[in-house]
Amino acid sequence: MSSHSKPVLVTGGAGYIGSHACKALASAGYTPIAYDNLVYGHRSAVRWGPLEEGDILDRARLDRVLSQYRPEAVMHFAAFCYVGESVENPAKYYRNNVVGTLTLLEAMRDQGVGKLVFSSTCSTYGVPERNPIPETHPQHPINPYGWSKLMVERMLRDFATAHGLAAIALRYFNAAGADPQAETGESHDPETHLIPLILAAAAGELPHIRVNGDDYDTEDGTCVRDYIHVTDLADAHVRALAKLQEGSGFSAYNLGNGQGFSVKQVIDTARAVTGRPIPILIGPRRAGDPDRLVGDATRIRAELGWSPGYADLREIIATAWRWHTQGGARG
């Protein structure tokens, strides 16, 4: 590692959002060190710095990696994030997302690493009282996944007070799309995200796309969500890292486009982008799905100078389709 590079530890750096963050860090002059147990991450997605295999629950491994690289900050993406699974197996989520993060925070404290950018979620808000949702909206999660992320936000506040940690939590809405150069993209097993499932149906890999309910209180009866391009997410993380130079304390920012698209709008746009038929099957609603989830990103625009470069849904889907058709989604 060259002496002038600025190392940043990226937990979950072999995953979907983590790998895009590593690319953004490298282009901003940092050396991203991906720390990943490869349960959901992909070795092939680590292309912009070294891979250190390890689990966030492994304190001895974390200590070795932190003392070896002496990173100036940590970006923390390593988490389980399937809402349904969190309801069926809450222990898995509290152990990995909460205890794992606590282990990481203790290692950082003891190794003198004082800056953290945390991958949080709009799931901490629960069912919205109003849309778009501001950061001041009450946080009442409705599933263990959301609670696990909210608990980490609480720990970050407390570590900031007790130990001078500088931490920023970025509350994402729906991450979507793929690297515009198709160097990395979205590949989950199982895949639960709407856009990759729609594109798999467009490619003939799935017989249809299942729409979970068409009787919501929205314009066309399907759920409305705020989709944000993963490259824009990665850019926000690099900006948050710069913001952490200003001093200690905890702050949180929403990451969203501030506009919502319905499931049917996403499917229609994907039909236009791919030029393929996408059969749909209307199924029952999923428990706990709000009609509409849209983020108010006024604060991050004002304080970090961030704005989405890929706000157009067609463009978001086109980057994902390019990644899918180049075989990336199966690579």
SULTATA-V550331 format. One record per residue. N is the residue number from 1. BURIAL is + if it has 9 or more other ideal C-beta (glycine too) atoms within 8 Angstrom, else -. Layout:
<<N,BURIAL> <N,BURIAL>>
//
This chain:
<<1,-> <2,-> <3,-> <4,-> <5,+> <6,-> <7,+> <8,+> <9,+> <10,+> <11,+> <12,+> <13,+> <14,+> <15,+> <16,+> <17,+> <18,+> <19,+> <20,+> <21,+> <22,+> <23,+> <24,+> <25,+> <26,+> <27,-> <28,-> <29,-> <30,+> <31,+> <32,+> <33,+> <34,+> <35,+> <36,+> <37,+> <38,+> <39,-> <40,-> <41,+> <42,+> <43,-> <44,-> <45,+> <46,+> <47,+> <48,-> <49,+> <50,-> <51,+> <52,+> <53,-> <54,+> <55,-> <56,+> <57,+> <58,+> <59,+> <60,-> <61,+> <62,+> <63,+> <64,-> <65,+> <66,+> <67,-> <68,-> <69,+> <70,-> <71,+> <72,-> <73,+> <74,+> <75,+> <76,+> <77,+> <78,+> <79,+> <80,+> <81,-> <82,+> <83,+> <84,-> <85,+> <86,+> <87,-> <88,-> <89,-> <90,-> <91,-> <92,+> <93,+> <94,+> <95,+> <96,+> <97,+> <98,+> <99,+> <100,+> <101,+> <102,+> <103,+> <104,+> <105,+> <106,+> <107,+> <108,+> <109,+> <110,-> <111,+> <112,-> <113,+> <114,+> <115,+> <116,+> <117,+> <118,+> <119,+> <120,+> <121,+> <122,+> <123,+> <124,+> <125,+> <126,+> <127,-> <128,+> <129,-> <130,-> <131,-> <132,+> <133,+> <134,+> <135,+> <136,-> <137,+> <138,-> <139,+> <140,-> <141,+> <142,-> <143,+> <144,+> <145,+> <146,+> <147,+> <148,+> <149,+> <150,+> <151,+> <152,+> <153,+> <154,-> <155,+> <156,+> <157,+> <158,-> <159,+> <160,+> <161,-> <162,-> <163,-> <164,-> <165,+> <166,+> <167,+> <168,+> <169,+> <170,+> <171,+> <172,+> <173,+> <174,+> <175,+> <176,+> <177,+> <178,+> <179,+> <180,-> <181,-> <182,+> <183,-> <184,+> <185,+> <186,+> <187,+> <188,+> <189,-> <190,-> <191,+> <192,-> <193,+> <194,+> <195,+> <196,+> <197,+> <198,+> <199,+> <200,+> <201,+> <202,+> <203,+> <204,-> <205,-> <206,-> <207,-> <208,+> <209,+> <210,+> <211,+> <212,+> <213,+> <214,+> <215,-> <216,+> <217,-> <218,+> <219,-> <220,-> <221,+> <222,+> <223,+> <224,+> <225,+> <226,+> <227,+> <228,+> <229,+> <230,+> <231,+> <232,+> <233,+> <234,+> <235,+> <236,+> <237,+> <238,+> <239,+> <240,+> <241,+> <242,-> <243,+> <244,+> <245,-> <246,-> <247,-> <248,-> <249,-> <250,+> <251,-> <252,+> <253,+> <254,+> <255,+> <256,+> <257,+> <258,+> <259,-> <260,+> <261,+> <262,+> <263,+> <264,+> <265,+> <266,+> <267,+> <268,-> <269,+> <270,+> <271,+> <272,-> <273,+> <274,+> <275,-> <276,-> <277,-> <278,+> <279,-> <280,+> <281,-> <282,-> <283,-> <284,-> <285,-> <286,-> <287,-> <288,-> <289,+> <290,-> <291,-> <292,+> <293,+> <294,+> <295,+> <296,+> <297,+> <298,-> <299,+> <300,+> <301,+> <302,-> <303,-> <304,+> <305,-> <306,+> <307,-> <308,+> <309,-> <310,+> <311,-> <312,-> <313,+> <314,+> <315,+> <316,+> <317,+> <318,+> <319,+> <320,+> <321,+> <322,+> <323,+> <324,+> <325,-> <326,-> <327,-> <328,+> <329,+> <330,-> <331,->>
//
